[in-house]
């Protein structure tokens, strides 16, 4: 059979193909229409109404500020800080529009032209550089509501949802409001949301302060948060920034000259992550704890429930950021120097060998000796090193820690809070650590004696005594000095922190009087009577001792709690909490606190704290006291003026790690930190005027201590003592004009001391 070929006309083929395409498109649009209908009526999930869209409110981080409004911390579910339209620079808007949505001001939420471009160029022709079809409004909807999974229909359903919601949003918000909402909500990586938070993270400035190239860097991050992260991938970020600058030039937002000049500039990041390296991490954590109670009280009284992590509260604190930074620098400087000395000291004593033996009893040797890459904090720096678990544990175990607490004596407002070396790696706050207070307790022992009628010119024994009733305890002076034939003036014994005269004073004053005095200052008192109390063999925290010394500086008036928060406002700036001034409680007469202060001034000028003058050259009026634990495990230095009290503690986390020489003393370990802080204050006129004010004690020069530091026993000593006693009693009456009760008490004590009479406990 011969086949018959029937020629097909080209025109017929074209008609058939055209019909097929039309049919395909008809079916496609029908399916799209049907999908659009099902999405719009909520088959794939309820869509927000226009009313709901009009009331969109972003979660906002609560911000913590220092006393001069420097940002020092945040509390957030999402790290976001909302800003207003007038806080957005114009060039930032230009960069965003040129890069993400050139037709933003022309469309109504979705851009049909963009969809056609995507369909033909991206889908049909495979041109991935043709760009996406989502408008800024659609991107905003994606950021606000996310995307759900709908199997193979996920992409078209989510795109349609975003287009519908975007159209509704454009009906209720202006273009400016949409841009602002976008900038306040868009993610910038590293758990940072919104342009303000991103500006602070990458450039440590407010969004309104961004320049053109910085705005381009931040807009560049939006394409891929990690790939274009300027800290992690600076080369990628720089390349992307320059692309955005070129797009701005193409849209006539920049001239070619501006574009070329800006592209030649470096990234110049000023990275600031308050969660990893807060300038006041320990303090911010304590603020958070107090805020929880404050907000609970507000809710119980008003019914308003504020969310600390979402409601954008502003917390204004008492911290002085200049003092805070000075204290941190001083601590790091001293610890770096002394840690090297301690490491050599511990190595000579083979402390690590014994420590590892004890560690091996608790862990498998393979587990603790296996080398791994670990983040290690050392000398104020963080680095990743290959180190075993055992060596990592030893590194922190032997580490010296420093804590610094500075407060205002008259108000107990905290000015500086250094709770340790690094909040991220060592979060335990050493300001609350109970450690042996040592000689820093002595001013309160002496205050008790003064209250009982002693004077700064009372003379005390300076001889070694073995106390059989206290397990044959045989204390000595720090320098091993003693004398059976010479007595020591009370003022000199305290100024030079002498142990033997202090014990003599303790027994003369009596345990109950001493214990009562310590309780008034909120200091710990052992349940059983023990003379070692007089030498500081009790545990006290830095927070306790700073408040106690603040009372000495404040004429005997104590505050029972440190003040950290001045006020709290809501996101609109309305004050919802304000701290109330506390007058404090008078616990000793100002005459007593003034005499102690005068003696502690002598401690700074010529006693155990004289390095403050000799080494650091501090000229201002200052009272202070060192403290050194018996085995050098704890080093203290306290210093104050009428307007500031500085407490410093240095030691290892465990008292078993310490120097075995004077390098572990308060004057060697703790005093230099305070010395550097005071030096920094003196060099800044505004801080000096504010904090280093002169004492007004009501005495002239050394009037209360106008007696010889020593005198010999016997007839000559008796005569000298009589002269000094008469002089101090007379001068005290003339200068202070005390009540008759006090005059009688002073004279009675004067005669009791002459004839070596003892008071009953």
PAPA-623297 format. One record per residue (C-alpha): residue in one letter; x, y, z; residue number from 1. Coordinates in steps of 0.05 Angstrom, whole numbers, plus 5000, padded with zeros to 4 digits. Layout:
N
PT   residuo      u      v      w   num
PT         A      X      Y      Z   NUM
...
//
This chain:
761
PT   residuo      u      v      w   num
PT         X   5000   5000   5000     1
PT         X   5026   5066   4980     2
PT         X   5019   5118   5035     3
PT         X   4987   5183   5018     4
PT         X   5023   5243   5047     5
PT         X   4977   5300   5066     6
PT         X   5015   5365   5071     7
PT         X   5000   5406   5135     8
PT         X   4999   5480   5125     9
PT         X   5045   5523   5170    10
PT         X   4986   5568   5184    11
PT         X   4947   5509   5213    12
PT         X   5005   5491   5258    13
PT         X   5010   5562   5284    14
PT         X   4936   5563   5299    15
PT         X   4941   5497   5337    16
PT         X   5000   5520   5378    17
PT         X   4966   5586   5393    18
PT         X   4903   5550   5416    19
PT         X   4945   5505   5461    20
PT         X   4981   5564   5493    21
PT         X   4915   5600   5503    22
PT         X   4885   5538   5533    23
PT         X   4945   5529   5579    24
PT         X   4944   5601   5601    25
PT         X   4868   5598   5612    26
PT         X   4876   5537   5655    27
PT         X   4936   5569   5691    28
PT         X   4898   5633   5706    29
PT         X   4837   5593   5726    30
PT         X   4879   5553   5775    31
PT         X   4912   5617   5800    32
PT         X   4844   5649   5808    33
PT         X   4818   5588   5845    34
PT         X   4880   5587   5889    35
PT         X   4873   5662   5901    36
PT         X   4801   5652   5923    37
PT         X   4817   5595   5970    38
PT         X   4875   5634   6001    39
PT         X   4834   5698   6008    40
PT         X   4776   5664   6044    41
PT         X   4825   5632   6093    42
PT         X   4827   5559   6070    43
PT         X   4903   5560   6081    44
PT         X   4900   5600   6145    45
PT         X   4865   5662   6170    46
PT         X   4890   5728   6142    47
PT         X   4896   5791   6184    48
PT         X   4841   5842   6174    49
PT         X   4855   5915   6157    50
PT         X   4838   5934   6229    51
PT         X   4890   5885   6255    52
PT         X   4941   5910   6206    53
PT         X   4929   5982   6227    54
PT         X   4946   5962   6298    55
PT         X   5010   5925   6285    56
PT         X   5059   5933   6342    57
PT         X   5129   5905   6340    58
PT         X   5159   5873   6401    59
PT         X   5213   5920   6426    60
PT         X   5274   5908   6470    61
PT         X   5278   5944   6537    62
PT         X   5340   5987   6542    63
PT         X   5385   5999   6602    64
PT         X   5422   6066   6606    65
PT         X   5476   6094   6650    66
PT         X   5466   6160   6687    67
PT         X   5488   6199   6625    68
PT         X   5441   6159   6579    69
PT         X   5496   6114   6550    70
PT         X   5466   6047   6529    71
PT         X   5496   5992   6573    72
PT         X   5448   5933   6563    73
PT         X   5384   5904   6534    74
PT         X   5330   5855   6554    75
PT         X   5292   5824   6495    76
PT         X   5256   5767   6463    77
PT         X   5278   5798   6397    78
PT         X   5334   5848   6398    79
PT         X   5295   5906   6369    80
PT         X   5290   5981   6384    81
PT         X   5235   6018   6347    82
PT         X   5249   6088   6321    83
PT         X   5207   6144   6290    84
PT         X   5206   6170   6219    85
PT         X   5246   6232   6236    86
PT         X   5301   6186   6263    87
PT         X   5313   6153   6195    88
PT         X   5365   6187   6149    89
PT         X   5341   6200   6078    90
PT         X   5401   6164   6046    91
PT         X   5381   6100   6083    92
PT         X   5312   6102   6051    93
PT         X   5345   6116   5983    94
PT         X   5393   6056   5991    95
PT         X   5335   6011   6011    96
PT         X   5290   6031   5952    97
PT         X   5346   6029   5901    98
PT         X   5364   5959   5923    99
PT         X   5300   5925   5942   100
PT         X   5241   5960   5908   101
PT         X   5252   6015   5857   102
PT         X   5177   6020   5842   103
PT         X   5158   6024   5916   104
PT         X   5121   6091   5909   105
PT         X   5084   6067   5846   106
PT         X   5053   6000   5867   107
PT         X   4998   5984   5918   108
PT         X   5032   5928   5956   109
PT         X   5047   5880   5900   110
PT         X   5078   5896   5832   111
PT         X   5047   5862   5771   112
PT         X   5106   5885   5728   113
PT         X   5154   5850   5775   114
PT         X   5112   5786   5772   115
PT         X   5116   5787   5695   116
PT         X   5191   5798   5698   117
PT         X   5199   5739   5745   118
PT         X   5154   5694   5703   119
PT         X   5188   5707   5636   120
PT         X   5260   5722   5656   121
PT         X   5271   5681   5718   122
PT         X   5225   5622   5707   123
PT         X   5222   5614   5631   124
PT         X   5291   5641   5612   125
PT         X   5328   5619   5676   126
PT         X   5359   5687   5689   127
PT         X   5372   5685   5764   128
PT         X   5400   5756   5763   129
PT         X   5333   5785   5741   130
PT         X   5312   5794   5813   131
PT         X   5253   5773   5855   132
PT         X   5182   5795   5851   133
PT         X   5169   5813   5924   134
PT         X   5158   5886   5940   135
PT         X   5183   5917   6005   136
PT         X   5112   5913   6031   137
PT         X   5110   5838   6016   138
PT         X   5178   5829   6048   139
PT         X   5151   5865   6110   140
PT         X   5091   5817   6112   141
PT         X   5139   5758   6107   142
PT         X   5180   5785   6166   143
PT         X   5118   5798   6208   144
PT         X   5078   5735   6195   145
PT         X   5129   5685   6169   146
PT         X   5112   5628   6122   147
PT         X   5075   5563   6133   148
PT         X   5085   5496   6101   149
PT         X   5032   5473   6051   150
PT         X   5068   5416   6016   151
PT         X   5080   5428   5941   152
PT         X   5035   5489   5944   153
PT         X   5078   5524   5997   154
PT         X   5110   5575   5951   155
PT         X   5049   5598   5911   156
PT         X   5004   5598   5973   157
PT         X   5054   5639   6014   158
PT         X   5066   5688   5956   159
PT         X   4992   5699   5947   160
PT         X   4982   5708   6022   161
PT         X   5036   5761   6023   162
PT         X   5007   5797   5962   163
PT         X   4937   5799   5992   164
PT         X   4960   5822   6060   165
PT         X   5008   5872   6029   166
PT         X   4950   5902   5989   167
PT         X   4909   5908   6052   168
PT         X   4967   5940   6089   169
PT         X   4975   5993   6035   170
PT         X   4902   6012   6046   171
PT         X   4911   6028   6119   172
PT         X   4983   6053   6124   173
PT         X   5020   6107   6086   174
PT         X   5084   6092   6047   175
PT         X   5125   6125   6102   176
PT         X   5091   6083   6156   177
PT         X   5105   6020   6116   178
PT         X   5178   6037   6107   179
PT         X   5185   6053   6181   180
PT         X   5151   5988   6200   181
PT         X   5197   5951   6153   182
PT         X   5260   5983   6180   183
PT         X   5238   5970   6252   184
PT         X   5225   5896   6239   185
PT         X   5273   5870   6187   186
PT         X   5326   5819   6212   187
PT         X   5400   5836   6207   188
PT         X   5429   5771   6233   189
PT         X   5460   5756   6301   190
PT         X   5390   5758   6332   191
PT         X   5385   5833   6315   192
PT         X   5321   5862   6289   193
PT         X   5308   5932   6263   194
PT         X   5354   5986   6237   195
PT         X   5367   6019   6305   196
PT         X   5391   5955   6337   197
PT         X   5433   5939   6275   198
PT         X   5465   6009   6276   199
PT         X   5484   6000   6349   200
PT         X   5511   5929   6336   201
PT         X   5554   5943   6275   202
PT         X   5572   6017   6282   203
PT         X   5556   6032   6355   204
PT         X   5513   6093   6337   205
PT         X   5441   6111   6328   206
PT         X   5408   6101   6260   207
PT         X   5400   6176   6249   208
PT         X   5476   6182   6255   209
PT         X   5492   6133   6199   210
PT         X   5529   6159   6139   211
PT         X   5515   6137   6067   212
PT         X   5566   6081   6064   213
PT         X   5544   6053   6132   214
PT         X   5471   6053   6109   215
PT         X   5493   6015   6047   216
PT         X   5528   5963   6090   217
PT         X   5466   5951   6132   218
PT         X   5419   5947   6072   219
PT         X   5469   5898   6041   220
PT         X   5461   5851   6100   221
PT         X   5387   5841   6083   222
PT         X   5402   5798   6022   223
PT         X   5438   5745   6064   224
PT         X   5447   5758   6139   225
PT         X   5508   5713   6148   226
PT         X   5542   5717   6079   227
PT         X   5542   5793   6081   228
PT         X   5555   5801   6155   229
PT         X   5609   5855   6159   230
PT         X   5641   5825   6221   231
PT         X   5643   5752   6198   232
PT         X   5652   5764   6123   233
PT         X   5680   5835   6113   234
PT         X   5702   5823   6041   235
PT         X   5632   5801   6021   236
PT         X   5601   5859   6058   237
PT         X   5647   5909   6025   238
PT         X   5632   5882   5956   239
PT         X   5557   5883   5969   240
PT         X   5561   5954   5998   241
PT         X   5594   5979   5934   242
PT         X   5540   5945   5892   243
PT         X   5487   5983   5931   244
PT         X   5524   6049   5922   245
PT         X   5525   6036   5847   246
PT         X   5449   6022   5848   247
PT         X   5439   6088   5886   248
PT         X   5479   6123   5831   249
PT         X   5438   6089   5777   250
PT         X   5374   6115   5810   251
PT         X   5404   6185   5813   252
PT         X   5408   6185   5889   253
PT         X   5484   6196   5883   254
PT         X   5529   6229   5832   255
PT         X   5584   6189   5799   256
PT         X   5635   6228   5839   257
PT         X   5601   6211   5905   258
PT         X   5595   6139   5884   259
PT         X   5669   6132   5867   260
PT         X   5690   6167   5931   261
PT         X   5647   6125   5976   262
PT         X   5667   6059   5944   263
PT         X   5740   6075   5960   264
PT         X   5726   6078   6035   265
PT         X   5738   6020   6083   266
PT         X   5682   5987   6123   267
PT         X   5704   6020   6189   268
PT         X   5662   5977   6236   269
PT         X   5653   5994   6309   270
PT         X   5622   5928   6331   271
PT         X   5587   5928   6398   272
PT         X   5552   5866   6425   273
PT         X   5524   5882   6494   274
PT         X   5503   5810   6505   275
PT         X   5575   5784   6497   276
PT         X   5616   5841   6523   277
PT         X   5573   5888   6563   278
PT         X   5611   5946   6596   279
PT         X   5570   5931   6658   280
PT         X   5545   5859   6651   281
PT         X   5543   5843   6725   282
PT         X   5506   5907   6740   283
PT         X   5455   5898   6684   284
PT         X   5439   5829   6710   285
PT         X   5426   5857   6780   286
PT         X   5383   5912   6749   287
PT         X   5341   5858   6715   288
PT         X   5329   5822   6781   289
PT         X   5305   5886   6813   290
PT         X   5262   5905   6753   291
PT         X   5223   5840   6759   292
PT         X   5201   5861   6829   293
PT         X   5187   5933   6808   294
PT         X   5142   5910   6751   295
PT         X   5106   5861   6795   296
PT         X   5091   5917   6844   297
PT         X   5066   5961   6788   298
PT         X   5020   5906   6764   299
PT         X   4992   5893   6834   300
PT         X   4978   5968   6844   301
PT         X   4954   5988   6774   302
PT         X   4936   5924   6739   303
PT         X   4983   5941   6681   304
PT         X   5027   5882   6662   305
PT         X   5092   5905   6630   306
PT         X   5134   5854   6593   307
PT         X   5208   5869   6604   308
PT         X   5229   5833   6541   309
PT         X   5177   5859   6493   310
PT         X   5150   5927   6514   311
PT         X   5209   5973   6500   312
PT         X   5218   6000   6570   313
PT         X   5274   6049   6583   314
PT         X   5312   6037   6648   315
PT         X   5355   6095   6673   316
PT         X   5406   6072   6724   317
PT         X   5454   6104   6773   318
PT         X   5518   6078   6740   319
PT         X   5571   6129   6721   320
PT         X   5598   6101   6656   321
PT         X   5663   6140   6662   322
PT         X   5678   6111   6731   323
PT         X   5655   6042   6706   324
PT         X   5705   6044   6649   325
PT         X   5761   6070   6694   326
PT         X   5748   6014   6744   327
PT         X   5748   5961   6689   328
PT         X   5814   5986   6660   329
PT         X   5846   5991   6729   330
PT         X   5823   5920   6747   331
PT         X   5848   5890   6681   332
PT         X   5915   5926   6688   333
PT         X   5927   5901   6759   334
PT         X   5903   5830   6747   335
PT         X   5947   5821   6686   336
PT         X   6008   5841   6725   337
PT         X   5993   5802   6789   338
PT         X   5968   5739   6754   339
PT         X   6036   5729   6723   340
PT         X   6068   5734   6792   341
PT         X   6017   5687   6822   342
PT         X   6028   5636   6767   343
PT         X   6102   5634   6782   344
PT         X   6088   5630   6856   345
PT         X   6041   5572   6849   346
PT         X   6089   5536   6803   347
PT         X   6145   5540   6854   348
PT         X   6099   5513   6907   349
PT         X   6074   5457   6860   350
PT         X   6002   5472   6876   351
PT         X   5977   5447   6808   352
PT         X   6007   5378   6819   353
PT         X   5966   5366   6881   354
PT         X   5904   5397   6850   355
PT         X   5908   5350   6790   356
PT         X   5913   5290   6836   357
PT         X   5848   5310   6869   358
PT         X   5816   5323   6801   359
PT         X   5836   5255   6774   360
PT         X   5797   5223   6831   361
PT         X   5732   5254   6804   362
PT         X   5741   5247   6728   363
PT         X   5767   5197   6678   364
PT         X   5839   5216   6657   365
PT         X   5823   5210   6583   366
PT         X   5763   5257   6588   367
PT         X   5800   5311   6626   368
PT         X   5864   5308   6585   369
PT         X   5835   5305   6515   370
PT         X   5853   5367   6475   371
PT         X   5796   5407   6445   372
PT         X   5785   5477   6418   373
PT         X   5755   5520   6473   374
PT         X   5739   5593   6482   375
PT         X   5783   5618   6539   376
PT         X   5781   5685   6576   377
PT         X   5850   5711   6594   378
PT         X   5877   5780   6610   379
PT         X   5814   5816   6588   380
PT         X   5815   5779   6520   381
PT         X   5776   5720   6493   382
PT         X   5810   5671   6446   383
PT         X   5799   5600   6420   384
PT         X   5856   5553   6440   385
PT         X   5868   5479   6439   386
PT         X   5867   5459   6512   387
PT         X   5847   5400   6555   388
PT         X   5789   5403   6604   389
PT         X   5838   5395   6662   390
PT         X   5880   5454   6640   391
PT         X   5818   5495   6626   392
PT         X   5791   5482   6696   393
PT         X   5859   5498   6726   394
PT         X   5863   5562   6686   395
PT         X   5800   5589   6719   396
PT         X   5814   5558   6787   397
PT         X   5880   5595   6794   398
PT         X   5854   5660   6764   399
PT         X   5854   5723   6806   400
PT         X   5788   5758   6806   401
PT         X   5774   5831   6822   402
PT         X   5709   5863   6846   403
PT         X   5698   5938   6851   404
PT         X   5637   5972   6880   405
PT         X   5632   6048   6882   406
PT         X   5573   6084   6913   407
PT         X   5549   6152   6937   408
PT         X   5551   6153   7014   409
PT         X   5491   6200   7021   410
PT         X   5444   6161   6976   411
PT         X   5474   6091   6967   412
PT         X   5468   6101   6891   413
PT         X   5514   6053   6855   414
PT         X   5565   6089   6811   415
PT         X   5608   6029   6791   416
PT         X   5594   5954   6794   417
PT         X   5650   5906   6773   418
PT         X   5627   5838   6796   419
PT         X   5685   5799   6767   420
PT         X   5731   5793   6707   421
PT         X   5681   5776   6652   422
PT         X   5606   5766   6660   423
PT         X   5601   5720   6600   424
PT         X   5654   5670   6624   425
PT         X   5652   5682   6699   426
PT         X   5579   5701   6714   427
PT         X   5583   5692   6790   428
PT         X   5581   5762   6821   429
PT         X   5638   5768   6870   430
PT         X   5607   5831   6900   431
PT         X   5561   5784   6938   432
PT         X   5614   5733   6954   433
PT         X   5624   5724   7029   434
PT         X   5699   5728   7042   435
PT         X   5744   5739   7102   436
PT         X   5742   5814   7115   437
PT         X   5807   5817   7154   438
PT         X   5831   5886   7179   439
PT         X   5779   5923   7139   440
PT         X   5733   5908   7199   441
PT         X   5776   5947   7248   442
PT         X   5745   6016   7241   443
PT         X   5680   5988   7269   444
PT         X   5716   5955   7327   445
PT         X   5748   6022   7343   446
PT         X   5682   6059   7334   447
PT         X   5653   6014   7388   448
PT         X   5709   6033   7435   449
PT         X   5701   6107   7422   450
PT         X   5627   6101   7435   451
PT         X   5643   6068   7502   452
PT         X   5685   6128   7522   453
PT         X   5755   6115   7494   454
PT         X   5790   6171   7456   455
PT         X   5839   6171   7398   456
PT         X   5893   6184   7450   457
PT         X   5876   6124   7493   458
PT         X   5937   6080   7499   459
PT         X   5936   6005   7485   460
PT         X   5981   5946   7499   461
PT         X   6025   5921   7443   462
PT         X   6050   5855   7471   463
PT         X   6042   5784   7447   464
PT         X   5993   5744   7490   465
PT         X   5975   5671   7486   466
PT         X   5900   5662   7498   467
PT         X   5895   5593   7530   468
PT         X   5819   5598   7535   469
PT         X   5816   5605   7459   470
PT         X   5856   5543   7440   471
PT         X   5923   5574   7457   472
PT         X   5913   5627   7403   473
PT         X   5975   5671   7397   474
PT         X   5964   5728   7347   475
PT         X   6018   5776   7324   476
PT         X   6024   5842   7287   477
PT         X   6031   5839   7212   478
PT         X   6105   5860   7217   479
PT         X   6117   5815   7278   480
PT         X   6133   5876   7322   481
PT         X   6113   5879   7396   482
PT         X   6135   5911   7461   483
PT         X   6119   5899   7534   484
PT         X   6147   5966   7555   485
PT         X   6112   6012   7505   486
PT         X   6039   6029   7496   487
PT         X   6008   6051   7430   488
PT         X   5959   6107   7418   489
PT         X   5891   6084   7393   490
PT         X   5894   6129   7331   491
PT         X   5963   6102   7312   492
PT         X   5941   6029   7322   493
PT         X   5883   6037   7274   494
PT         X   5920   6079   7223   495
PT         X   5974   6026   7220   496
PT         X   5927   5966   7228   497
PT         X   5962   5937   7288   498
PT         X   5933   5871   7313   499
PT         X   5958   5868   7385   500
PT         X   5931   5937   7407   501
PT         X   5866   5921   7371   502
PT         X   5858   5858   7413   503
PT         X   5872   5896   7476   504
PT         X   5819   5946   7455   505
PT         X   5770   5890   7440   506
PT         X   5777   5859   7509   507
PT         X   5771   5927   7542   508
PT         X   5709   5945   7502   509
PT         X   5676   5877   7508   510
PT         X   5647   5829   7458   511
PT         X   5575   5850   7466   512
PT         X   5590   5923   7453   513
PT         X   5631   5904   7391   514
PT         X   5578   5856   7366   515
PT         X   5523   5908   7375   516
PT         X   5563   5958   7334   517
PT         X   5575   5909   7278   518
PT         X   5501   5891   7275   519
PT         X   5483   5964   7268   520
PT         X   5528   5967   7207   521
PT         X   5494   5904   7180   522
PT         X   5559   5864   7186   523
PT         X   5561   5790   7204   524
PT         X   5573   5772   7277   525
PT         X   5591   5701   7300   526
PT         X   5543   5669   7349   527
PT         X   5599   5653   7398   528
PT         X   5645   5703   7430   529
PT         X   5714   5702   7396   530
PT         X   5770   5753   7398   531
PT         X   5790   5736   7326   532
PT         X   5729   5777   7307   533
PT         X   5770   5839   7323   534
PT         X   5820   5820   7269   535
PT         X   5766   5806   7216   536
PT         X   5760   5731   7221   537
PT         X   5689   5735   7194   538
PT         X   5660   5732   7124   539
PT         X   5631   5795   7095   540
PT         X   5611   5814   7023   541
PT         X   5636   5874   6985   542
PT         X   5565   5900   6982   543
PT         X   5559   5898   7058   544
PT         X   5625   5931   7073   545
PT         X   5615   5987   7022   546
PT         X   5549   6006   7055   547
PT         X   5583   6003   7123   548
PT         X   5640   6050   7101   549
PT         X   5589   6094   7067   550
PT         X   5557   6105   7136   551
PT         X   5624   6128   7163   552
PT         X   5629   6178   7105   553
PT         X   5556   6199   7116   554
PT         X   5564   6222   7189   555
PT         X   5540   6156   7218   556
PT         X   5477   6149   7175   557
PT         X   5469   6082   7140   558
PT         X   5429   6059   7080   559
PT         X   5408   5987   7082   560
PT         X   5404   5976   7007   561
PT         X   5443   5998   6946   562
PT         X   5404   6039   6895   563
PT         X   5413   6019   6822   564
PT         X   5351   6045   6785   565
PT         X   5333   6118   6782   566
PT         X   5271   6113   6739   567
PT         X   5235   6070   6687   568
PT         X   5194   6096   6628   569
PT         X   5149   6059   6579   570
PT         X   5161   6059   6504   571
PT         X   5126   6126   6498   572
PT         X   5170   6160   6550   573
PT         X   5118   6160   6607   574
PT         X   5150   6149   6675   575
PT         X   5123   6086   6708   576
PT         X   5173   6082   6765   577
PT         X   5218   6132   6801   578
PT         X   5263   6116   6860   579
PT         X   5248   6152   6925   580
PT         X   5303   6186   6964   581
PT         X   5318   6150   7029   582
PT         X   5344   6191   7087   583
PT         X   5377   6131   7118   584
PT         X   5383   6112   7191   585
PT         X   5430   6144   7242   586
PT         X   5467   6087   7277   587
PT         X   5524   6125   7311   588
PT         X   5536   6197   7329   589
PT         X   5570   6239   7277   590
PT         X   5625   6255   7328   591
PT         X   5644   6181   7328   592
PT         X   5644   6173   7253   593
PT         X   5684   6237   7245   594
PT         X   5738   6213   7293   595
PT         X   5743   6147   7255   596
PT         X   5747   6185   7190   597
PT         X   5802   6229   7217   598
PT         X   5842   6168   7238   599
PT         X   5831   6135   7170   600
PT         X   5856   6198   7137   601
PT         X   5921   6186   7175   602
PT         X   5920   6115   7150   603
PT         X   5922   6143   7079   604
PT         X   5972   6198   7095   605
PT         X   6022   6158   7136   606
PT         X   5994   6089   7151   607
PT         X   5978   6025   7112   608
PT         X   5946   6063   7054   609
PT         X   6002   6113   7042   610
PT         X   6017   6084   6974   611
PT         X   5956   6123   6950   612
PT         X   5997   6186   6963   613
PT         X   6068   6161   6948   614
PT         X   6055   6117   6887   615
PT         X   5993   6147   6855   616
PT         X   6003   6219   6877   617
PT         X   5931   6229   6900   618
PT         X   5925   6298   6931   619
PT         X   5852   6300   6951   620
PT         X   5824   6289   7021   621
PT         X   5816   6215   7030   622
PT         X   5802   6164   7085   623
PT         X   5817   6091   7075   624
PT         X   5834   6023   7102   625
PT         X   5869   5961   7077   626
PT         X   5851   5889   7093   627
PT         X   5892   5826   7086   628
PT         X   5867   5756   7103   629
PT         X   5913   5715   7147   630
PT         X   5934   5669   7090   631
PT         X   5931   5723   7036   632
PT         X   5869   5692   7006   633
PT         X   5831   5759   7006   634
PT         X   5857   5829   6994   635
PT         X   5815   5890   7008   636
PT         X   5820   5965   7002   637
PT         X   5767   6014   7023   638
PT         X   5770   6089   7010   639
PT         X   5721   6146   7016   640
PT         X   5707   6220   7014   641
PT         X   5641   6254   7033   642
PT         X   5614   6241   6963   643
PT         X   5643   6173   6943   644
PT         X   5662   6106   6974   645
PT         X   5705   6057   6935   646
PT         X   5709   5984   6955   647
PT         X   5758   5936   6921   648
PT         X   5768   5862   6932   649
PT         X   5818   5816   6898   650
PT         X   5826   5741   6905   651
PT         X   5817   5673   6871   652
PT         X   5749   5640   6868   653
PT         X   5774   5591   6920   654
PT         X   5810   5615   6983   655
PT         X   5858   5557   6975   656
PT         X   5892   5594   6917   657
PT         X   5933   5653   6942   658
PT         X   6002   5684   6948   659
PT         X   6045   5661   7006   660
PT         X   6078   5729   7016   661
PT         X   6062   5803   7021   662
PT         X   6045   5804   6946   663
PT         X   5977   5780   6969   664
PT         X   5965   5838   7018   665
PT         X   5911   5890   7010   666
PT         X   5962   5944   6996   667
PT         X   5995   5903   6941   668
PT         X   5934   5871   6908   669
PT         X   5873   5914   6919   670
PT         X   5899   5984   6933   671
PT         X   5930   5995   6863   672
PT         X   5862   5986   6831   673
PT         X   5832   6040   6874   674
PT         X   5894   6082   6863   675
PT         X   5885   6081   6788   676
PT         X   5811   6097   6795   677
PT         X   5825   6156   6841   678
PT         X   5880   6180   6795   679
PT         X   5832   6179   6736   680
PT         X   5781   6219   6776   681
PT         X   5832   6272   6796   682
PT         X   5852   6281   6724   683
PT         X   5780   6298   6703   684
PT         X   5760   6365   6733   685
PT         X   5685   6351   6729   686
PT         X   5693   6284   6765   687
PT         X   5741   6313   6816   688
PT         X   5693   6368   6835   689
PT         X   5636   6319   6840   690
PT         X   5669   6263   6880   691
PT         X   5734   6285   6913   692
PT         X   5706   6336   6961   693
PT         X   5739   6356   7026   694
PT         X   5718   6330   7094   695
PT         X   5683   6378   7142   696
PT         X   5695   6342   7208   697
PT         X   5691   6399   7258   698
PT         X   5763   6389   7280   699
PT         X   5825   6429   7262   700
PT         X   5883   6391   7232   701
PT         X   5902   6331   7276   702
PT         X   5867   6358   7337   703
PT         X   5835   6292   7359   704
PT         X   5901   6255   7351   705
PT         X   5948   6308   7380   706
PT         X   5986   6259   7423   707
PT         X   6048   6216   7414   708
PT         X   6038   6149   7380   709
PT         X   6079   6113   7434   710
PT         X   6101   6123   7505   711
PT         X   6141   6082   7554   712
PT         X   6113   6052   7616   713
PT         X   6137   6079   7684   714
PT         X   6139   6149   7713   715
PT         X   6159   6186   7649   716
PT         X   6106   6150   7610   717
PT         X   6054   6167   7663   718
PT         X   6071   6241   7659   719
PT         X   6070   6242   7583   720
PT         X   6004   6205   7583   721
PT         X   5973   6253   7633   722
PT         X   5992   6313   7591   723
PT         X   5965   6282   7527   724
PT         X   5900   6260   7562   725
PT         X   5887   6329   7589   726
PT         X   5900   6361   7522   727
PT         X   5855   6316   7482   728
PT         X   5797   6321   7531   729
PT         X   5802   6397   7534   730
PT         X   5808   6405   7458   731
PT         X   5749   6359   7447   732
PT         X   5705   6399   7493   733
PT         X   5725   6465   7461   734
PT         X   5718   6442   7389   735
PT         X   5656   6400   7393   736
PT         X   5618   6427   7454   737
PT         X   5587   6359   7469   738
PT         X   5530   6347   7517   739
PT         X   5545   6343   7591   740
PT         X   5533   6268   7590   741
PT         X   5589   6259   7540   742
PT         X   5635   6305   7579   743
PT         X   5626   6264   7642   744
PT         X   5637   6200   7602   745
PT         X   5701   6227   7572   746
PT         X   5730   6249   7639   747
PT         X   5709   6184   7672   748
PT         X   5744   6144   7619   749
PT         X   5805   6190   7624   750
PT         X   5814   6173   7698   751
PT         X   5797   6100   7687   752
PT         X   5852   6095   7636   753
PT         X   5903   6131   7680   754
PT         X   5891   6083   7737   755
PT         X   5885   6023   7689   756
PT         X   5813   6011   7708   757
PT         X   5774   5964   7663   758
PT         X   5701   5969   7643   759
PT         X   5655   5910   7651   760
PT         X   5634   5873   7588   761
//
